[in-house]
Amino acid sequence: MNFAQPEFLTLLLLVPLAVVGLLWADRQRKVALNQLGDPDLLYRLSASVNWRGRRIKTALWLVALTLMILALARPTWGEDVQEIEQQGVQVMVALDVSESMLAEDVLPNRLNRARLEISDMMNRLDGDEIGLVLFSGASYIQFPLTNDYDTARTFLDNARPGVISRPGTVIGDAIRTAMTGFDDNLSAQKVVVVFTDGEDAETDPIVAAQQAADAGVIIYAVGFGTDEGAPIPIKDAQGTITGYKQDANGETVMSRVDADLLQQIADITNGAYFNANQSDALTNLLNSLNALQAGSLGQHLDIRGIERFQSVLFVALMALIIIEIIPDRQSKSATPRFWGWRLIRKGASS
């Protein structure tokens, strides 16, 4: 037996507390009876009491309390197996991990903000598969298409400039690498979402975007940075800024977002460009993804435990009903239960 909400099982501590409370109340009742003093009077008053019935009612009340707590924990046993066809789109995320993404014109910095946005996007995806491509001076698939978002986040957390030794930014290569991650056997729409500042002096992203458009792939671009730009910090092992990146002439390098390039890339594939500095950028991106026609992402078996809380709750309710049926007093023809009287006499003699 398993439980869907096992945290409610802690309430079972109420059962032994209830037992202690009932024993204490019973002792107080005996003390009160003994204070009456006259044993014969006590005998006549208690002769018709259904002592056995009261014990049964107490036991049933404890059973009902226990079963109601178990019902709250939603017990499950047995399995319900269903074959489910997953619907959605194929989303390959291309994340720029070049040094320019460490600029802090987007707080806390461009790269950390991009990782937060991607993680939030995973929280809000509805059945879509997602994969991740990391790129700077080179590109590679960090993890393939999956709907296991929790595992995907563990890989995302490790995305940083040091994972690719070659410096630079190759957006065009990143798009081509992302396209290799799609499953051509699936009818779901193929989408590449590029998270970058757009600086690329090494490849021709426009050509790559056209290749994507020819293959039916839609590209959405999310730009990080400002038009004014920001310096690229250099940090020591402790994360303290020790200076800023400089060019060959000793001038501080200012990194700026290339919104025009990212807009062109998106337009070629009938996608869209979003400025990460705008508060509704992620919402607009998700709305665009949701507007795409979902296709089949394959089938998988969904195995779930069968909830049995109804049966447990039914038994608890039956116990409560039986409690109400059992009489507190015996009929006149019933034989007096002298064990109850003996308890009273024993208490009186002590």
Sequence and secondary structure as in RCSB ss.txt:
>XXXX:A:sequence
MNFAQPEFLTLLLLVPLAVVGLLWADRQRKVALNQLGDPDLLYRLSASVNWRGRRIKTALWLVALTLMILALARP
TWGEDVQEIEQQGVQVMVALDVSESMLAEDVLPNRLNRARLEISDMMNRLDGDEIGLVLFSGASYIQFPLTNDYD
TARTFLDNARPGVISRPGTVIGDAIRTAMTGFDDNLSAQKVVVVFTDGEDAETDPIVAAQQAADAGVIIYAVGFG
TDEGAPIPIKDAQGTITGYKQDANGETVMSRVDADLLQQIADITNGAYFNANQSDALTNLLNSLNALQAGSLGQH
LDIRGIERFQSVLFVALMALIIIEIIPDRQSKSATPRFWGWRLIRKGASS
>XXXX:A:secstr
 EESSGGGGGGGGHHHHHHHHHHHHHHHHHHHHHTT  HHHHHHHHTTB HHHHHHHHHHHHHHHHHHHHHHT E
EEEEEEEEEEEEE EEEEEEE SGGGG SSSSS HHHHHHHHHHHHHHH SS EEEEEEESSSEEEEEEEES HH
HHHHHHTT  GGGS S S  HHHHHHHHHTTS TTS S EEEEEEE    SSS HHHHHHHHHHTT EEEEEE S
 SS EE EEE TTS EEEE B TTS B EE   HHHHHHHHHHTT EEEETTSTTHHHHHHHHHHHS  EEEEEE
EEEEEEE HHHHHHHHHHHHHHHHHS SB  TTS   HHHHHHHHHHHH 
